[in-house]
Amino acid sequence: MVGFGAYVGNTVMTRPAVLIERVWFVVNDFFSGSQMRTLRVVESSGSVALRDLLEKHPRVKLEGWRPSEQLMIRFIEGGAERTLEQARISQDGTYGLIELMDNNPLVCAERASVPGALATLGLICLGPLARAEMLTAEPTVEPSFNEDAEELVAALRLEGFHGGVHLAPSTGERAGLLSVRCIAPLRAHSGAEVEELFAELYGRSFFLRPAKERGEDQILGSPYATYSLDAARLKGERVLEVRAIADADGKCGAAQMIHVFNVMAGFEEDLGLSRLPNMEQTR
Protein backbone atom coordinates (compact mmCIF):
# COMPACT_ATOMS: atom_id res chain seq x y z
CA MET A 1 0.00 0.00 0.00
CA VAL A 2 1.47 3.34 -1.05
CA GLY A 3 0.09 6.77 -0.27
CA PHE A 4 -3.63 7.20 -0.96
CA GLY A 5 -4.04 4.22 -3.23
CA ALA A 6 -3.14 0.60 -3.74
CA TYR A 7 -1.25 -0.36 -6.90
CA VAL A 8 -2.97 -3.08 -8.93
CA GLY A 9 -0.98 -3.91 -12.03
CA ASN A 10 -0.32 -0.55 -13.71
CA THR A 11 -3.31 1.16 -12.13
CA VAL A 12 -3.93 2.71 -8.76
CA MET A 13 -6.93 1.60 -6.74
CA THR A 14 -8.06 4.47 -4.49
CA ARG A 15 -9.47 3.82 -1.04
CA PRO A 16 -13.12 4.42 -2.12
CA ALA A 17 -12.61 1.86 -4.88
CA VAL A 18 -11.04 -0.59 -2.42
CA LEU A 19 -13.98 -0.10 -0.05
CA ILE A 20 -16.51 -0.71 -2.83
CA GLU A 21 -14.72 -3.91 -3.83
CA ARG A 22 -14.60 -5.18 -0.23
CA VAL A 23 -18.30 -4.44 0.27
CA TRP A 24 -19.02 -6.31 -2.96
CA PHE A 25 -17.13 -9.37 -1.67
CA VAL A 26 -19.07 -9.36 1.60
CA VAL A 27 -22.47 -8.84 -0.05
CA ASN A 28 -21.74 -11.49 -2.67
CA ASP A 29 -20.78 -13.99 0.03
CA PHE A 30 -23.93 -13.22 2.00
CA PHE A 31 -26.40 -13.66 -0.85
CA SER A 32 -24.68 -16.52 -2.64
CA GLY A 33 -23.84 -18.49 0.50
CA SER A 34 -20.46 -19.04 -1.13
CA GLN A 35 -17.73 -20.71 0.87
CA MET A 36 -15.26 -20.45 -2.00
CA ARG A 37 -13.64 -17.04 -1.48
CA THR A 38 -10.12 -17.67 -0.17
CA LEU A 39 -7.68 -14.99 0.90
CA ARG A 40 -3.95 -15.27 0.38
CA VAL A 41 -1.98 -14.69 3.57
CA VAL A 42 1.30 -13.71 1.96
CA GLU A 43 3.16 -13.11 5.22
CA SER A 44 2.56 -13.87 8.87
CA SER A 45 4.53 -14.11 12.07
CA GLY A 46 3.93 -15.19 15.62
CA SER A 47 3.30 -18.36 17.57
CA VAL A 48 2.86 -21.90 16.31
CA ALA A 49 -0.78 -21.54 17.37
CA LEU A 50 -1.25 -18.68 14.89
CA ARG A 51 0.37 -20.70 12.11
CA ASP A 52 -1.86 -23.68 12.83
CA LEU A 53 -5.03 -21.58 12.96
CA LEU A 54 -4.17 -20.00 9.61
CA GLU A 55 -3.33 -23.38 8.05
CA LYS A 56 -6.65 -24.85 9.20
CA HIS A 57 -8.75 -21.78 8.39
CA PRO A 58 -11.22 -22.76 5.64
CA ARG A 59 -10.90 -19.43 3.81
CA VAL A 60 -7.14 -18.90 3.99
CA LYS A 61 -4.26 -19.92 1.77
CA LEU A 62 -1.16 -19.55 3.94
CA GLU A 63 1.91 -18.66 1.89
CA GLY A 64 4.30 -17.43 4.55
CA TRP A 65 4.91 -17.72 8.29
CA ARG A 66 7.88 -17.21 10.58
CA PRO A 67 8.21 -17.63 14.36
CA SER A 68 8.21 -14.36 16.25
CA GLU A 69 7.06 -12.81 19.51
CA GLN A 70 5.22 -10.20 17.44
CA LEU A 71 1.96 -11.38 15.86
CA MET A 72 1.21 -10.22 12.32
CA ILE A 73 -0.98 -11.25 9.37
CA ARG A 74 -0.58 -9.67 5.92
CA PHE A 75 -3.12 -10.71 3.31
CA ILE A 76 -4.32 -9.81 -0.15
CA GLU A 77 -7.95 -8.95 -0.83
CA GLY A 78 -9.15 -7.72 -4.19
CA GLY A 79 -5.67 -6.62 -5.22
CA ALA A 80 -5.11 -4.63 -2.02
CA GLU A 81 -2.65 -5.56 0.70
CA ARG A 82 -4.01 -5.44 4.23
CA THR A 83 -2.21 -5.95 7.54
CA LEU A 84 -3.28 -6.98 11.02
CA GLU A 85 -0.76 -6.50 13.82
CA GLN A 86 -0.56 -6.60 17.59
CA ALA A 87 0.00 -3.71 20.02
CA ARG A 88 0.14 -0.96 17.37
CA ILE A 89 -1.77 1.97 18.89
CA SER A 90 -3.95 3.97 16.50
CA GLN A 91 -6.62 6.61 17.06
CA ASP A 92 -8.57 5.98 13.85
CA GLY A 93 -10.81 3.22 15.20
CA THR A 94 -8.67 0.34 13.93
CA TYR A 95 -7.04 -0.57 17.27
CA GLY A 96 -8.64 -1.94 20.40
CA LEU A 97 -10.56 -4.73 22.04
CA ILE A 98 -13.04 -5.93 19.41
CA GLU A 99 -15.85 -6.14 21.98
CA LEU A 100 -15.52 -2.40 22.61
CA MET A 101 -15.08 -1.38 18.96
CA ASP A 102 -17.24 -0.44 16.02
CA ASN A 103 -16.59 -3.14 13.43
CA ASN A 104 -17.18 -0.87 10.44
CA PRO A 105 -13.72 0.78 10.34
CA LEU A 106 -12.14 -2.67 10.41
CA VAL A 107 -14.02 -3.87 7.33
CA CYS A 108 -12.33 -1.26 5.14
CA ALA A 109 -9.08 -0.79 7.11
CA GLU A 110 -5.79 -1.23 5.30
CA ARG A 111 -4.10 -1.70 8.68
CA ALA A 112 -5.50 -2.73 12.05
CA SER A 113 -4.17 -3.94 15.39
CA VAL A 114 -5.28 -6.02 18.34
CA PRO A 115 -4.04 -5.25 21.87
CA GLY A 116 -1.19 -7.15 23.48
CA ALA A 117 -1.88 -9.54 26.34
CA LEU A 118 -1.89 -7.04 29.21
CA ALA A 119 -3.85 -4.44 27.27
CA THR A 120 -6.39 -7.10 26.24
CA LEU A 121 -7.09 -8.27 29.78
CA GLY A 122 -6.84 -4.75 31.16
CA LEU A 123 -9.36 -3.45 28.63
CA ILE A 124 -11.73 -6.30 29.46
CA CYS A 125 -11.61 -5.23 33.12
CA LEU A 126 -11.32 -1.45 32.86
CA GLY A 127 -12.53 -0.51 29.37
CA PRO A 128 -16.23 -0.39 30.27
CA LEU A 129 -15.48 1.66 33.41
CA ALA A 130 -13.31 4.11 31.47
CA ARG A 131 -15.92 4.50 28.75
CA ALA A 132 -18.65 5.16 31.33
CA GLU A 133 -16.42 7.69 33.14
CA MET A 134 -16.70 5.72 36.38
CA LEU A 135 -12.99 5.62 37.25
CA THR A 136 -12.05 8.25 39.81
CA ALA A 137 -8.36 7.51 40.27
CA GLU A 138 -5.50 5.35 39.03
CA PRO A 139 -6.51 1.66 39.14
CA THR A 140 -4.15 -1.01 40.40
CA VAL A 141 -3.45 -3.75 37.85
CA GLU A 142 -2.00 -7.09 38.98
CA PRO A 143 -1.08 -9.34 36.03
CA SER A 144 0.11 -12.92 36.39
CA PHE A 145 2.86 -12.26 33.84
CA ASN A 146 5.52 -9.66 33.14
CA GLU A 147 4.63 -6.86 30.74
CA ASP A 148 4.88 -3.10 31.07
CA ALA A 149 1.74 -0.98 31.23
CA GLU A 150 2.54 1.56 28.50
CA GLU A 151 0.15 0.08 25.95
CA LEU A 152 -2.65 -0.39 28.49
CA VAL A 153 -2.39 3.25 29.59
CA ALA A 154 -2.63 4.38 25.94
CA ALA A 155 -5.53 2.01 25.28
CA LEU A 156 -7.47 3.33 28.29
CA ARG A 157 -6.85 6.85 27.06
CA LEU A 158 -8.67 5.93 23.85
CA GLU A 159 -11.60 4.78 26.01
CA GLY A 160 -11.70 8.13 27.83
CA PHE A 161 -9.56 7.61 30.95
CA HIS A 162 -6.51 9.88 30.94
CA GLY A 163 -4.89 8.74 34.17
CA GLY A 164 -2.26 6.05 34.56
CA VAL A 165 -2.30 2.63 36.19
CA HIS A 166 -0.39 1.23 39.12
CA LEU A 167 1.23 -2.01 37.97
CA ALA A 168 1.75 -4.52 40.78
CA PRO A 169 2.60 -8.00 39.43
CA SER A 170 1.01 -10.84 41.36
CA THR A 171 1.99 -14.48 41.74
CA GLY A 172 1.85 -16.80 38.76
CA GLU A 173 -1.04 -18.46 36.99
CA ARG A 174 -1.85 -21.91 35.72
CA ALA A 175 0.38 -22.88 32.79
CA GLY A 176 -1.03 -21.59 29.52
CA LEU A 177 -3.40 -19.12 31.19
CA LEU A 178 -2.92 -15.40 31.73
CA SER A 179 -4.89 -13.31 34.18
CA VAL A 180 -5.24 -9.77 35.44
CA ARG A 181 -6.78 -8.54 38.69
CA CYS A 182 -7.76 -4.88 38.74
CA ILE A 183 -8.67 -2.77 41.77
CA ALA A 184 -10.64 0.19 40.44
CA PRO A 185 -11.70 3.25 42.47
CA LEU A 186 -15.17 4.20 41.24
CA ARG A 187 -17.77 6.88 41.52
CA ALA A 188 -20.73 5.94 43.73
CA HIS A 189 -22.35 3.24 41.63
CA SER A 190 -24.06 0.09 42.83
CA GLY A 191 -22.88 -3.38 41.97
CA ALA A 192 -26.03 -3.88 39.91
CA GLU A 193 -25.20 -0.84 37.76
CA VAL A 194 -21.71 -2.13 37.08
CA GLU A 195 -22.98 -5.61 36.22
CA GLU A 196 -25.51 -4.07 33.84
CA LEU A 197 -22.76 -2.04 32.15
CA PHE A 198 -20.59 -5.12 31.54
CA ALA A 199 -23.57 -7.19 30.37
CA GLU A 200 -24.59 -4.47 27.92
CA LEU A 201 -21.13 -4.31 26.35
CA TYR A 202 -20.17 -7.98 26.49
CA GLY A 203 -23.49 -9.83 26.52
CA ARG A 204 -23.55 -10.50 22.76
CA SER A 205 -19.83 -11.02 22.24
CA PHE A 206 -18.52 -14.19 20.67
CA PHE A 207 -15.59 -14.94 22.96
CA LEU A 208 -16.07 -13.05 26.23
CA ARG A 209 -18.17 -14.52 29.04
CA PRO A 210 -18.76 -14.05 32.78
CA ALA A 211 -16.54 -16.41 34.78
CA LYS A 212 -19.59 -18.13 36.27
CA GLU A 213 -20.41 -19.45 32.78
CA ARG A 214 -16.97 -20.96 32.01
CA GLY A 215 -14.37 -22.47 34.31
CA GLU A 216 -10.62 -22.39 33.82
CA ASP A 217 -10.64 -25.83 32.21
CA GLN A 218 -12.97 -24.44 29.54
CA ILE A 219 -10.76 -21.42 28.94
CA LEU A 220 -7.51 -23.36 28.54
CA GLY A 221 -7.04 -24.16 24.85
CA SER A 222 -10.01 -22.03 23.79
CA PRO A 223 -10.48 -18.61 22.13
CA TYR A 224 -12.54 -17.37 25.09
CA ALA A 225 -11.83 -15.00 27.96
CA THR A 226 -13.86 -14.60 31.13
CA TYR A 227 -14.36 -11.75 33.57
CA SER A 228 -15.64 -11.57 37.14
CA LEU A 229 -16.82 -8.62 39.22
CA ASP A 230 -16.49 -8.33 43.00
CA ALA A 231 -18.45 -5.37 44.35
CA ALA A 232 -18.07 -6.25 48.06
CA ARG A 233 -15.99 -3.11 48.72
CA LEU A 234 -17.98 -0.84 46.42
CA LYS A 235 -20.47 0.55 48.93
CA GLY A 236 -18.02 1.32 51.72
CA GLU A 237 -14.72 2.00 49.94
CA ARG A 238 -16.07 2.74 46.46
CA VAL A 239 -13.66 0.19 45.03
CA LEU A 240 -14.49 -2.53 42.49
CA GLU A 241 -12.39 -5.65 41.89
CA VAL A 242 -12.44 -7.04 38.36
CA ARG A 243 -10.57 -10.13 37.14
CA ALA A 244 -10.09 -11.41 33.61
CA ILE A 245 -8.49 -14.64 32.41
CA ALA A 246 -7.65 -16.08 28.99
CA ASP A 247 -5.42 -18.58 27.23
CA ALA A 248 -2.08 -17.12 26.17
CA ASP A 249 -2.72 -18.37 22.61
CA GLY A 250 -6.44 -17.64 22.81
CA LYS A 251 -7.99 -14.26 23.55
CA CYS A 252 -4.54 -12.97 24.51
CA GLY A 253 -2.88 -14.09 21.30
CA ALA A 254 -3.46 -16.06 18.11
CA ALA A 255 -7.21 -16.59 18.46
CA GLN A 256 -7.85 -12.86 18.91
CA MET A 257 -5.85 -12.24 15.74
CA ILE A 258 -8.01 -14.69 13.76
CA HIS A 259 -11.19 -13.18 15.24
CA VAL A 260 -10.27 -9.68 14.03
CA PHE A 261 -8.96 -11.05 10.72
CA ASN A 262 -12.41 -12.58 10.17
CA VAL A 263 -14.06 -9.21 10.85
CA MET A 264 -11.71 -7.43 8.45
CA ALA A 265 -12.41 -10.00 5.74
CA GLY A 266 -16.18 -10.03 6.27
CA PHE A 267 -16.23 -13.68 7.38
CA GLU A 268 -18.22 -15.11 10.27
CA GLU A 269 -16.49 -13.92 13.44
CA ASP A 270 -15.96 -17.42 14.84
CA LEU A 271 -14.84 -19.04 11.58
CA GLY A 272 -11.98 -21.46 12.29
CA LEU A 273 -12.04 -20.81 16.03
CA SER A 274 -13.82 -23.67 17.76
CA ARG A 275 -10.64 -24.72 19.59
CA LEU A 276 -6.93 -24.00 19.41
CA PRO A 277 -5.20 -26.69 17.32
CA ASN A 278 -2.18 -28.68 18.48
CA MET A 279 -2.20 -27.32 22.01
CA GLU A 280 0.69 -29.52 23.05
CA GLN A 281 2.93 -27.82 20.46
CA THR A 282 2.24 -24.31 21.67
CA ARG A 283 3.17 -24.63 25.38
C-alpha positions in Angstrom: 0.0 0.0 0.0 1.5 3.3 -1.1 0.1 6.8 -0.3 -3.6 7.2 -1.0 -4.0 4.2 -3.2 -3.1 0.6 -3.7 -1.2 -0.4 -6.9 -3.0 -3.1 -8.9 -1.0 -3.9 -12.0 -0.3 -0.5 -13.7 -3.3 1.2 -12.1 -3.9 2.7 -8.8 -6.9 1.6 -6.7 -8.1 4.5 -4.5 -9.5 3.8 -1.0 -13.1 4.4 -2.1 -12.6 1.9 -4.9 -11.0 -0.6 -2.4 -14.0 -0.1 -0.1 -16.5 -0.7 -2.8 -14.7 -3.9 -3.8 -14.6 -5.2 -0.2 -18.3 -4.4 0.3 -19.0 -6.3 -3.0 -17.1 -9.4 -1.7 -19.1 -9.4 1.6 -22.5 -8.8 0.0 -21.7 -11.5 -2.7 -20.8 -14.0 0.0 -23.9 -13.2 2.0 -26.4 -13.7 -0.9 -24.7 -16.5 -2.6 -23.8 -18.5 0.5 -20.5 -19.0 -1.1 -17.7 -20.7 0.9 -15.3 -20.4 -2.0 -13.6 -17.0 -1.5 -10.1 -17.7 -0.2 -7.7 -15.0 0.9 -3.9 -15.3 0.4 -2.0 -14.7 3.6 1.3 -13.7 2.0 3.2 -13.1 5.2 2.6 -13.9 8.9 4.5 -14.1 12.1 3.9 -15.2 15.6 3.3 -18.4 17.6 2.9 -21.9 16.3 -0.8 -21.5 17.4 -1.3 -18.7 14.9 0.4 -20.7 12.1 -1.9 -23.7 12.8 -5.0 -21.6 13.0 -4.2 -20.0 9.6 -3.3 -23.4 8.1 -6.6 -24.8 9.2 -8.8 -21.8 8.4 -11.2 -22.8 5.6 -10.9 -19.4 3.8 -7.1 -18.9 4.0 -4.3 -19.9 1.8 -1.2 -19.6 3.9 1.9 -18.7 1.9 4.3 -17.4 4.5 4.9 -17.7 8.3 7.9 -17.2 10.6 8.2 -17.6 14.4 8.2 -14.4 16.3 7.1 -12.8 19.5 5.2 -10.2 17.4 2.0 -11.4 15.9 1.2 -10.2 12.3 -1.0 -11.3 9.4 -0.6 -9.7 5.9 -3.1 -10.7 3.3 -4.3 -9.8 -0.2 -7.9 -9.0 -0.8 -9.2 -7.7 -4.2 -5.7 -6.6 -5.2 -5.1 -4.6 -2.0 -2.6 -5.6 0.7 -4.0 -5.4 4.2 -2.2 -5.9 7.5 -3.3 -7.0 11.0 -0.8 -6.5 13.8 -0.6 -6.6 17.6 0.0 -3.7 20.0 0.1 -1.0 17.4 -1.8 2.0 18.9 -4.0 4.0 16.5 -6.6 6.6 17.1 -8.6 6.0 13.8 -10.8 3.2 15.2 -8.7 0.3 13.9 -7.0 -0.6 17.3 -8.6 -1.9 20.4 -10.6 -4.7 22.0 -13.0 -5.9 19.4 -15.9 -6.1 22.0 -15.5 -2.4 22.6 -15.1 -1.4 19.0 -17.2 -0.4 16.0 -16.6 -3.1 13.4 -17.2 -0.9 10.4 -13.7 0.8 10.3 -12.1 -2.7 10.4 -14.0 -3.9 7.3 -12.3 -1.3 5.1 -9.1 -0.8 7.1 -5.8 -1.2 5.3 -4.1 -1.7 8.7 -5.5 -2.7 12.1 -4.2 -3.9 15.4 -5.3 -6.0 18.3 -4.0 -5.3 21.9 -1.2 -7.2 23.5 -1.9 -9.5 26.3 -1.9 -7.0 29.2 -3.9 -4.4 27.3 -6.4 -7.1 26.2 -7.1 -8.3 29.8 -6.8 -4.7 31.2 -9.4 -3.5 28.6 -11.7 -6.3 29.5 -11.6 -5.2 33.1 -11.3 -1.5 32.9 -12.5 -0.5 29.4 -16.2 -0.4 30.3 -15.5 1.7 33.4 -13.3 4.1 31.5 -15.9 4.5 28.8 -18.7 5.2 31.3 -16.4 7.7 33.1 -16.7 5.7 36.4 -13.0 5.6 37.2 -12.0 8.2 39.8 -8.4 7.5 40.3 -5.5 5.3 39.0 -6.5 1.7 39.1 -4.2 -1.0 40.4 -3.4 -3.8 37.8 -2.0 -7.1 39.0 -1.1 -9.3 36.0 0.1 -12.9 36.4 2.9 -12.3 33.8 5.5 -9.7 33.1 4.6 -6.9 30.7 4.9 -3.1 31.1 1.7 -1.0 31.2 2.5 1.6 28.5 0.2 0.1 25.9 -2.6 -0.4 28.5 -2.4 3.3 29.6 -2.6 4.4 25.9 -5.5 2.0 25.3 -7.5 3.3 28.3 -6.9 6.9 27.1 -8.7 5.9 23.8 -11.6 4.8 26.0 -11.7 8.1 27.8 -9.6 7.6 30.9 -6.5 9.9 30.9 -4.9 8.7 34.2 -2.3 6.1 34.6 -2.3 2.6 36.2 -0.4 1.2 39.1 1.2 -2.0 38.0 1.7 -4.5 40.8 2.6 -8.0 39.4 1.0 -10.8 41.4 2.0 -14.5 41.7 1.8 -16.8 38.8 -1.0 -18.5 37.0 -1.8 -21.9 35.7 0.4 -22.9 32.8 -1.0 -21.6 29.5 -3.4 -19.1 31.2 -2.9 -15.4 31.7 -4.9 -13.3 34.2 -5.2 -9.8 35.4 -6.8 -8.5 38.7 -7.8 -4.9 38.7 -8.7 -2.8 41.8 -10.6 0.2 40.4 -11.7 3.3 42.5 -15.2 4.2 41.2 -17.8 6.9 41.5 -20.7 5.9 43.7 -22.4 3.2 41.6 -24.1 0.1 42.8 -22.9 -3.4 42.0 -26.0 -3.9 39.9 -25.2 -0.8 37.8 -21.7 -2.1 37.1 -23.0 -5.6 36.2 -25.5 -4.1 33.8 -22.8 -2.0 32.1 -20.6 -5.1 31.5 -23.6 -7.2 30.4 -24.6 -4.5 27.9 -21.1 -4.3 26.4 -20.2 -8.0 26.5 -23.5 -9.8 26.5 -23.5 -10.5 22.8 -19.8 -11.0 22.2 -18.5 -14.2 20.7 -15.6 -14.9 23.0 -16.1 -13.0 26.2 -18.2 -14.5 29.0 -18.8 -14.1 32.8 -16.5 -16.4 34.8 -19.6 -18.1 36.3 -20.4 -19.5 32.8 -17.0 -21.0 32.0 -14.4 -22.5 34.3 -10.6 -22.4 33.8 -10.6 -25.8 32.2 -13.0 -24.4 29.5 -10.8 -21.4 28.9 -7.5 -23.4 28.5 -7.0 -24.2 24.8 -10.0 -22.0 23.8 -10.5 -18.6 22.1 -12.5 -17.4 25.1 -11.8 -15.0 28.0 -13.9 -14.6 31.1 -14.4 -11.8 33.6 -15.6 -11.6 37.1 -16.8 -8.6 39.2 -16.5 -8.3 43.0 -18.5 -5.4 44.3 -18.1 -6.3 48.1 -16.0 -3.1 48.7 -18.0 -0.8 46.4 -20.5 0.5 48.9 -18.0 1.3 51.7 -14.7 2.0 49.9 -16.1 2.7 46.5 -13.7 0.2 45.0 -14.5 -2.5 42.5 -12.4 -5.6 41.9 -12.4 -7.0 38.4 -10.6 -10.1 37.1 -10.1 -11.4 33.6 -8.5 -14.6 32.4 -7.7 -16.1 29.0 -5.4 -18.6 27.2 -2.1 -17.1 26.2 -2.7 -18.4 22.6 -6.4 -17.6 22.8 -8.0 -14.3 23.5 -4.5 -13.0 24.5 -2.9 -14.1 21.3 -3.5 -16.1 18.1 -7.2 -16.6 18.5 -7.9 -12.9 18.9 -5.8 -12.2 15.7 -8.0 -14.7 13.8 -11.2 -13.2 15.2 -10.3 -9.7 14.0 -9.0 -11.1 10.7 -12.4 -12.6 10.2 -14.1 -9.2 10.9 -11.7 -7.4 8.4 -12.4 -10.0 5.7 -16.2 -10.0 6.3 -16.2 -13.7 7.4 -18.2 -15.1 10.3 -16.5 -13.9 13.4 -16.0 -17.4 14.8 -14.8 -19.0 11.6 -12.0 -21.5 12.3 -12.0 -20.8 16.0 -13.8 -23.7 17.8 -10.6 -24.7 19.6 -6.9 -24.0 19.4 -5.2 -26.7 17.3 -2.2 -28.7 18.5 -2.2 -27.3 22.0 0.7 -29.5 23.0 2.9 -27.8 20.5 2.2 -24.3 21.7 3.2 -24.6 25.4 
